[in-house]
Amino acid sequence: MSDRPKTPSLWKRFRYRLEALVLEVLAATVPLLSRKMLVRVANAIGWIAFHVAVNERRIALTNLDIAFGSTKSMEEKRRIARSAFQNFARSFLGLFWAKRLTPQTLDQLVEIDPENLRMVQAAQARGKGIIFVTYHFGEWETLGVATALFGFPLTIVMEQLRNPHLTLIFERLRGHGVNQIILQRHAMTKLLKTLKRGGNVALLIDLNAVPSRGGIWLDFFGKPVFGFSGAAALARHTGAAILTAVGYPLPDGRVRAVYGSEISCANTGNEEADLRVTSQQCLGYCEELIRREPERWLWFYRRWKFRSTAEPGDFPYYSRWIEEVRPARAQTTEATQSTSAPQQSGP
């Protein structure tokens, strides 16, 4: 059989072109908005999406039940879920607006504590690179562009979308500010080389790992999730610093960038255990953020998609059992040839 990709149907090619046209229109018009207007538009879009996207709303409310149980009322959970839709719309539109971010306008639109910035500069000065671990929390898209403009250009992993035109558009948008965008295939090899040159990488780590590519079972709100050990593996191999990175939305449309204190890389000699400890620290910080401001996270993501037991128990309705997975240490020992890495989420 031929390995060449199947040619899309005429209808699919038309649809791909139409989707690309819509995004190009957004890319041309969203930067014309003021930041305050962008927030109003995002809130309106998110409000509509919450009421129209029935499946995603059900996922969000189910996830909130898992995370908070009876500690929050149904009314509170619906409010948080609605705000999560609005937050996603703001981050998504913020990516299109970010072309207006320049070294000259950065201070007006993104605030950062000078001491926080000096801490990142000190980590950079070691010459071993920085692994910025971040989450689908707040304005993660704007944060990626701002981080590069602060003087820390990033290598970012992006998923290859089915529509190749969209892949090119998102590569262009996320690459603003001299960020380098790489696709998921052989991403770990490229990330490893970047860090060994003293460069920086950014990883969204609150995503599900692909069972066939290896992963690690971690705890998230008291329930196992199948996640990545890539950040821990890269730090272990290169000595790079692991810093958390969060973009907090401000009421006036601006963003506050906060880079957390360094997460130490466990090194007891037990590779698999060390990967789990470090990876759990990275994900545990995400849980702390969510508990403080739950409306900022992506609740309609199927975070508990995989479970390690055949019986569903108290896992969500959308979960499914995976019997066998590659051990976590495989991501470390095969870091120079693995094709698995956390990716920047697309729409």
N, C-alpha and C positions, 0 to 999 in steps of 0.2 A: 504493500500500500504506500501511496505517496505521503510524505511528511509535510507537503505544502499546505498552508492553511486554506480552509474552504472559502471560496469566494462568496461574500455576502449576497443575498438576494437583492433584486432591484429595489424592493420596498425598504429593506434594511439599509441599503446605501442612501436612499432618500431620507430616511429617518435620521441616520447619522449626520448627514449634511444639515438637516433642520436643527438638530440638537446643537451642532457647532455654531450655527447662525445665531441661535438664541444666546449662547454664551458670549459670542463676539459682540452682540448688542449690549449685553450686560457689561462687558469689559469697556465698552465705549461710553455708556451712560452713567453707570454707578459712580465713577470718579467725579462726575459733575455735581453730585450731591454733597451738601455739608455733612459733617459727622452727625450732627443732631438729627438731620433729616434721614440719614441712613438708619439710625436707631429706630426712628418712627416707622420707616418702611419695613424694617426687619421685624419689629414687633407686630405689625399688621399681618405680614406674611406668616409668621410663626403662629399667630392666633388662628388664622384660617387653616393652616396645616394641622393644628391640633384637633380641630373640629372635623376636618375632611379625611385625614389619614387614619382611618379606623384601625387598621392593623398595627401601625406604629404606636398609636395611642394605647392600644391594649398591651403591647410589649412594655411601654414605659410604665404603665400602672402596675403591671405584673412585677417588673424589676423593683419598683418602689415598695411593693409588698414584701419582697425578699429582703431588701436592705433595711427597712424600718418597721416592718410588721405592724403591730397595733400602737406603736409609739407616735404615729401620725395618723390623723383622721383621713377619711377618703377625700374630704374637701381640700385638705392640705396637699395630699398627693396629686390631686388634679391640678392644683395651682402650680406645684413644682413641675409637673409634666408639661403644662402649657408654657411655663417660663423656659423649660429646656428646649422646646421647639423654637421659641423666640431667640434664645441664645445661639442655637445652631444657625438660624437665619442671619443673625448679626455677624457671626464668624465667617459664614460663607460669603456674604456680600462684602465683608471686610477684605477678603482676598482680592476681589475685583477693585476695591477702592484703594488698595495698598500701593498702586502705581504712583499715587500722590505722595507717598513717603519718600523723602530724600534726606541726605545728611543735613540739609538746611531746614527742613520742616519737622524733622524727627522730634526735637525737643518740645515742639508745640503740641504734638499729637500722642506721643508715648512718653510717660514719665517713669523715671527710675531713680532710686535712692543712690546718690554718689558712692556711698560706702559699698552698696551692693554691686555696683559696676566695678569698683576697684577689686572686690573679691574675685569676680570673674576674670579680670585682667591678670590677677596674681596666679590663678589656675592656668591661664593661657601661657604665662611666662615660663612655666616649667618645661614647655617644649614637647609635651607628650599628648597634646590634644585634649579636647573636652567632649564628653558624651552628654549632651543635653537630653534628659528624659522628660517628656512632656505628655500631656493627656488631652482628651477631648473635653476640655474644661475651659470656660471663658472664651477668650479670643485667641485660640491657638494658631489660626492662620496669620493674623497680623503679627503675632509674636515671632513667627519664623522670619518674616521680612525684617522686622525691627532688630532682631538679634544680629543679623548680618550687617545692618547699618550702624549698630553700636560698635562694630569692629570685629565681629566673630562670625565670618561667613561659614555657612553650614553645608554639609552634604546630607541631603534628605532623600529617603527612599520613598518612591511613589509606586502604587500599584498600576500595572498595565490595564487600562480600561478596555472594554470590548469595542468601544467607539474610538478608533485611533485618532480621529480629529480632536476629541476631548482630551486625550492624553497629551497631545501637543500643546493645547491651550493651557492646561493646568501646569505643565512643565514650565511654560513661559511665565505664568503668573507667580508660581512659587519660586521661580528662579530670580525674581526681581530682588535687587539688593545683593547681587553676585553670589547667591546661593547656587550650589550645583545639585541638580536633580538627577537621580539615578533610578532605573526601574528595578523591580524586585529580583529579577533573574541574576544570580551570582552577586547579590547585593552585599553579603557578608564579606566577600573577598575585597570588594571596592571600599567598604567602610574600614576594614582592617588597614588597607594601604593608606587611606586618608589619615587615620590616626597615627600611623607610623611616620608620616611626614609632618606630624604636629598640627594637622588640621582638626576640624570639629565636625561632629555628626549630631543629628537630632533624630530621636526615636520616639514615636507615639507608642507607648507600651500598654495602654489599656485596651488592647485588641485581643481577639482570640487567635491563638496559633493554629496553623494547619496541621492536623494530626500526622499526615504522611511526611511532613518535613521536620518533625521533631518539636518538642515543647516541654513545658514543665507545669506541674500542678501547683498552684498557689492559692492562698486564701484571700477572698474578697468578700467583705461583709459576712464573714463566718461560713462561707460556702466555697467549695473548690471551683476554680476557673482554670482553663487550660491556656497558659500564657507563654510569653517569650523569656528566654534567658539571654538574649542577644546582648543587652547592655552589659550584663555582668561578665559574659564571655569576652567581649571586646576589651573591657577594662582589665580583666585578668591577663590577657595576652599583651596588652600595650602599656599598661600603667597609666592610662588616661584617667582624668578625673571624671566622676559622675556627678553632674549637677542637675537638680530639678529646675524646670522653667515653667512659669505660669503667666498668662496674660489676663489680668483682671479687668473686666469692662467697667468703665466709670460712667456715671449718669450723664455727663455732658458729651459722651461719644468718644472720649479719649480712652487710652488703655494704659494700665500700670503694669510694667514688666517687673517680675520678681524672680530672681534666680536663687534657689534654695542653697542651704549649706551643703557641703560635699557629702555624698553617701559613700561610706568606706566600703572597700571591696574585701569581703571575707576571704581569709587565706589560712585555713587550718590544715591543709594538706589533703582534705577530702573534697575532691573537685565537685562532685555532684551536690554534696551538702552545701558547699560554699556558694555555688551558683544559686541554689534555692534561697539561702539566707539573703544574699545581695539582691536578688530579684524580688524577694518579698518586701525588702525595705523600700525598693522603688515603687512597688504597687501599693504598699501601705501608706505612703505619702499621698497617693491619689485618693485613697479612702478617707484620709484625714481632711483633705480639701473638700470632698463631697459632703462629708458630715457637717462641715462648717457652712457651706453654701451649696446645698443640693440642687438648686435651680440652674446652676452653671454647667452641669454635666449632661452627657448625651444618653439620657435614660431610654431612648427608643432603640438603642443598640442591643443585639442579642448577646449580652455579656456572658450569660451562663448557657451558651449554645451546646457545650459538650459536658458530659458527665462521665464519671469513671465506673459507674455501677449500672447494671441492667435495669434495676428497679428505679422508676422515676422518683419515688419518694417525695420530698418537698421541693424538687427542682421545678423550674417553670415548664409550662406546657410545650414550649418550643425546643426544649433540650433534647439531645439524642446521645446515646451511649457510644463511646468509642472503646473498643476492646484492647487494642494494642497501639502503643505509641513508641517512637524512638526515645531513648533515654535522654535526659537533659544534657548530660555530659557530651553527647554527640555534637551539640551545637558548639562546644568549645573545641574539641579535638578536630573537628572538621571545619573550623571557622574560615579557613582559606579556600574552601570549595563548596560551602553550603549555599543553597539558594533561598534560605529562609531568613527573613528579617522583618521586624515590624515595619509597616508601610504607612505613609501619609494617606489618610482616608480620603476617598473621593466622594462625590455626591451619590 
